[in-house]
Amino acid sequence: MELHILEHSLKVASIEKEGIQICTHGLIKLAFLASKTRCKFFSLTETPEDYTIIVDEEGFKELPQSEYISVADATWLALNVVSGGGNASNSQPIGVTKIAKSVIAPLADHNISVFMLSTYQTDFILVRERDLPLVMHTLSSEFTLLRVVNGETVAVHDLGVTNGFVKPKLVPRPIIHPLSSPSNMFCVTSLDPDTLPSVATLLMDVMFYSSGPKEPGACSEDSNHIRFFSFSLIEGYISLVMDEQTTQRFPNNVLFTSASGELWKMVRIGGQPLGFDECGIVAQISEPLATADIPAYYISTFKFDHALVPEENIQSVIGALRTKSTAQ
């Protein structure tokens, strides 16, 4: 398999809910007027706590300086696993569980923190730019390493730097963070970029103006329903994660659906904000899923992590992960 190191230098930031109005001009430009920017990598995820954005340096220039924006103290690079040749964006989705043992676990063993973004098309593993030599050293034996430079994919080799690289001790990874599962059912979908203008007003409403339930009693009827929406526009490909009710607001035949029309349930990881320095959180969740051969999308945000698993698997997933969390 090939590991592509994409050329984007990325920022990860949080926008507080009360500050979103001062950022909407830049965010709308990044999402709907990409031709007016030089941005090639943009992702916006809303959770109950905040908005998380992952954006390249060109896109970050579109956002204002504000006390409502917190930026993670690092530049991040995106890695993408491709089975065989071909463009990374055209590869079939493989799910985070498919790379759990080949990528996620080895990086955790070497104390390399990762930030995950699963999309409809593929999975991006974000690592700090300063960790790249150790990342390459760790994964070079299992993957052909390729780096995208000025749009061209070229072969790279392990940097050959081994001083200070100590072979890690492989230790168990019990789940140490609280887990919860909201009542929503989610769809992971996409749409043709050519149809984006026709649903732009609807998407803007969903992104910025639909933060509360429409019916006054909805919240009290189901307090376990959470607000979660993710939009990504990466190298021309759109990915959307939204709950089932939100998808029903879209016209027929606009959103892509899988042949099975699969719905996903969420496992939310974290009781307190997780931060960026702890290693192994993604591995703690993805390794048991990989062992059980359960597909999953995984979306890290500024404060918490989120795994999406097939609806029919949610009870067994929660049971298995909670069993692992008590086996410490």
N, C-alpha and C positions, 0 to 999 in steps of 0.2 A: 504494500500500500504506500501511497504518497502522503506526505505531510507538507501542505503548502503554508508558507509564512507570507501573509499578505502584506502589501506595502503600506497600508494605512497606519499612521500614528494616531492612536485613539485616546480620547479623554472620556472618563466616566464621571458623571456628575449627578447631583440631586437638585431638583427644583422643589421648593416647598409649595404646598397647595395654595397658600395665600399669595404667593408671588408669581403664579403661572400667568396672570394677565399681562405682566410686563415682558414675558417671553414669547407670547403667542405670535407676534409678528415674525420673529426669527424662526420659530418652529413650523409655522405654516409655510414659510418659504422653503425650508428644508424638506418638508413632506410633500408639498404639492407643486412647488416651482423649482424642482431640482435643476432644471436647465439654466436657471438664473444664478446658480451657485457652482462652486467647484467641488462640492461635497460628494463623496462616493460611498460613505458608510454612515448611516444614521439610524438610530433606534430610539424609540420613546416608549416607556412602559409606565403605566399608572397603577399604583397600588393604593390601599387605604391611607398610607403614610405620606407619599410624595410621588413625584415623577422622577424616574431614572432615565437619563439620556446617555447613550454611547454614540460618540460622534468623532469624525476625524478632525484634524486641526483646521482644515478649511471650513468645515461646517461649524466648528466652535466659534469662529469669528463672527458668525451671524447672531450670536447670543449676546445680550447686554451684560455688563458687569453689574452684579447685584448682590446684596446681602442675603437674598433668598436662594442663591445658587452656591452649593458646596461642591468642590471638585476634589476627587480622589488624588492623592499626592503621588502620582506616577503617570508615565506615558505607557500605554498598553499596545501590544501587537496581537493581531488575530491569527490564530492557526486554524486550519481546515483540513480534515482528513478526507482524502479522495481514494476510492477503491479503483485502482487502475488509472489509465490516462484520462485526459479530457479536462475541460474547464471545471473548476471547483463549483461554480454556480449551477452547472448543468448536471451535477451528479445527483444520484438518488439520495433522499434523506436516509440517514443511517441511525439516527437516534443516539442519545448520549449513552445508552446502555451498551451500544455496539463498540464504543471506544473507551468504555470504563476500565477495562483491564489492560488495554494496549497503550492508552494515553493518560487517562485521569489518575489511575492508581500509581503508575511510575512517577508522575510528577508529584503526587502527594508524598510518596516514599522519600523523595528528595527535598521535601519541605518547600515546594514551589506552589505558591498560591495561584489559583485560577479563578476566572470570572466567566461564567458560561452564558452563551446566548444561542438557544436553539431557535431555528426558524422553520418555516414550511419547507424550505429547500434543503437546509443542511444545518450543521452544528458548528459554531465558532467557539474556540477555546481562547480566551484572552489571557495573556501572561504579561507581566511587567517587562518592559523593554530591557531593563538591566538584568533580568533573569534569562535572557535568550541564550547566552553561551551554555548555561547549565541545562536548559531545556533541550538544546540540540544534542548535547553530550548524552542526556538521558534517553532520548528517543531515536538516536541515529542508528542503533543496531536493529530496530524494528521497522524503520520507515526510510523510504527515499526522501531526502529533504530537498524541497524546492522553494525558492524564494521569488516572489513577484517583484520585478524591478522595472519601473516605467512601463507597466502593462505587460511585460514579457516574463514568462516563467523560466527561470534558470536554475540549474542544479547547484546546490551548495553542499558543503561537506562539514562534518563535525570540525569545530575550530581547532581541535587537537589540544585544547587546554585542559589538562587533567590535574594540575597542581591544585590542591585544596578540595578536589572532588572526592569525597569519602563515600564509599559504598554504604548505602543506608541499611539500618537494621529494619527488617520487615516486622512490623508490630500490628496487632489487631487494631481495627478502627471502629470502636463502638460509637454509636450515635449519641452525641452528648447534648444536642439541642432539642427543645420541645418541638413536637410535630402537631399539625392540625390539618383538617381537611374541610374546606368550606363546602357549602351545599351546592354551589353553582356547578353546572356542567359546561365545559369549554369546548370550543372549536379551534383548531389550528388550520388556517386557510390562507388563501392568496387571491389576487385578482390580476387581470391583465393591466399593465400600466396605461394602456390606451383607454381603458374605461375609468381611470382614476378621476378625470374631470367630472364625469357624470355623477359620481358619489362624493365629491369633495365636500359639499355642504354637510351631508350626513356624517362623514368622517370627522369633520371639524366639531360637529355637535357632540359626537361620541367622545372625542378626545378631550374637549375642554369644557363642555357645558352639561354633561350628563353625570355629574358626580354624585347625585342623590337619586333615590327611588322616585319614580313618577307618581305612584300612589301613596297617599299619606300613611296608610297602614302597612305598606310593604315591609318596612324595616322591622316593625314589631312582630310581623307574622314569621319572619325568617331572619333572625339576628345572625345566623351563621353564613349569610350571603355576603360576599365581599366584592369590592370594586377592583377589577383587574382588567386591563386592556393593554395590548402591546402592538405597536406598529413599527415595522422595520422596512427601510428602503436601502438596500445594499447592492451596489454595482448594478442597479437597474431592476432588481428583483424585489417584489413586495411580499411581506409576510405579515399576517394578522393573527393575533390570539385574542379571542373575546368569548364572553359567555353566550350560551345558546339563545338567551332572550335578545341580546344585541344583534346576533346574526339575522334574526327575524325582521329587523328593521330594513334590511337591504333588499333591493329588487331581486327577483328570481334570476338565476343564471349569471349573476355578477361575480359571486364568490366561488372559487374552486372548492370542490368537495372530493373526498376520497370515494372510491367505489363502495365502501361500506358505510359511508356517512358517519364515521366514527366520532364519538363524543369522549371527552377526556375529563377526568377528575383531578383535582389539585392536591398535592401534599405541600404544605407550607412549612418551611424550616426556619426556626428561630423564635425565641421568646423576647429577647432583647436584640437590638441591632447587631449584626454579625461582625461588621468591620471588614477590613481587607487583608489583615495579616495572618489570620488563622488558616492553616493548611489542612486539606483533607475533607472539608465539608461536602464537596461534590462527590468525592470518592465514597464517603460514608453512606450516601444515598444510592449512588449509581451501581456500586459493586453488588449489593444484594439483588438489585433489579436485573443486573446482567446474569447473575447466577441462576435466577429464576426465568431468564429469557423473556422479561417483560419490557416492551419498548417504552421509552419515556422521552419527553422533551424536558429541557431544564433551562430555566431563566433566572439568572442571578440579578438582583436589584441592589440598590445602594444600601438597603437595610436588611433585607431578608432574601432567602432563596425559595424557588418554586419549582417543583417537579410536576409534570402532567403525565398521568398514566391512563391507559384505557379504562373506561367506566367500569367494565365488568371485573377488573382486577383490583379495584380500590381497597376492598376489605382485606384481601390477602396481603396487599402491599403494606397497608397500615399495620396489620398484625405482625408481619415479618420485620418491619422496621422498628416497631416498638419492642419486639422481642430482642432485637439486636441492641436496642438502647438500654435495656435492663441487664444485659449480659456483660457488665463491666467488671 
